[in-house]
Amino acid sequence: MIHTTAEHVEVPMTHHQPPPPRILHPDPRPALTSLDSELDGRSLAYGVAGDGPPLVFLHGWGSSHRTYRRSLERLARNGARVFAPSLPGFGGTAELPRGERHPAGHARWLGRFIDSVGVTEPVTLVGHSFGGGVAIQTAHDLPDHVARLVLVNSIGGGVGPRAAENGHPIRAGLPHEWRATTGGGDQTRQLDRLADRGLPVTLLWARGDQVIPRAGLESLRTALRRPPVFTVAGSHEWPVGDPHGFGHAMRTVLAWPPRVAA
């Protein structure tokens, strides 16, 4: 069951959900193609699936685009051209140079990735967990690249992670420059500026998250001035463990009319 929250009230989506868009997809079961390439003369691994408007998905810490393969294929069924890079240091993509291992460096890298795959229009940018932090910074730093932002159980709020993700302590795993630049992962200043700019942002959250506390969600929500919030059952890793549910939830989120901050 998916819920949306409005003014802290959870409402069953089935009562308020607009009709889903008509999907005109030539392949009802798009497969994720994993590609090995280079970016800036360094190794790059990424996946591509589907056809339609461009959507870039960013994975969580300690994983790669391959970890989310089934979920990304479900996401592509919604009628998007999904691009899913393995972030620097993971899944066959080379680590960033030491001086670039901070939010702005990751954002610059992602901008170059988007350009390198031939995407010339602003994308829907979806980030899970650590990938959400990269997505926040990219939307902040490269506004011409991002049309819409979806944060899935994302870091970036004033309350940071409290456990481990995929067996790796999140705080310890973040590059030192990232922790120093963000004060341990706090990106509320960037979020506030995204709200000022009027970028449509949606939060998608599993209610059983034991990694990022509920206060992290509320911090994101406050900084973004109460954007739409959709909640589902599940844990922090639900986009990996429940591909069908993730695809359905994202279909609902993307069909919902974008709303900018008040």
Steps between C-alpha positions, in 0.01 A plus 500: 500500500637840401415809698560867444540740786363852499540719805610188696181308412543171317229443239452176301614569146214303351258779597696784339726350235457654153464258209840361396640621170452281196824314448603456138799271538615277213642244744282400797800337667800727437833349602777696668810507284823540698773691319869558571646824372724790605436845638781750546740222399385282791288187505122543499229237546133575450170348401238607245143380457177607334388783274346836571591814694840471673513387862828465689508267802772516767561201727583483869836469673689173454300378201483561124250530219503121469369464856178671386468322165149361547374822655644709217332277243171551683568873500561495123159338448348831608607650168838656578848466357684401819870576541658356815870567553704318758621793707875567532676231699226238453404229252783548252502882494831654602520704817516877463834673544554566870426872473162430336353260760247745631142594399600756239749257346238228476256747345754608237571135422130424458453800273780371278344154502163636388668693220707196398196277439351759266218630719434861402182572695448536876450163668289357776765425762427221751736427788485228765684544830853629423391543139240746628778714643674506162166582335437792738839653428465448125157665492646788701818547298378411149143633470498471121547122530210423736128548437370303798648336809380186680672409828456140618592439867772757438779648705527878499278604789626650823475159670746253358507119470511298820596153376675324214402461137594179322735425788694827467470777760364792302677776692831315495458408136435850367809669360667720762452805278127424477462476878703817553313697235151402615555474873448124487240501225280804577388658171210706632657819365496357148146372549384843612643651183328236287174601665577866427560410138170314473639165387231228526618253766327187629595284799441124483557321829476151652345526843713218645835668428746415780795682337368854457266592785161659452654826616717491187188491285343784695818705464493456122133586496547817704794622293302443179192676646268203510526331160284196416602198712408146398555219749512124453554198719856370511854555622780731388594258221147457365581622145729197468289246687163588347547578129129472422407730788768749402381512140140546611591770752706691245219477247272662758755768588574593138129513412433742786492862381832669590467759777756762584564640846260759632 
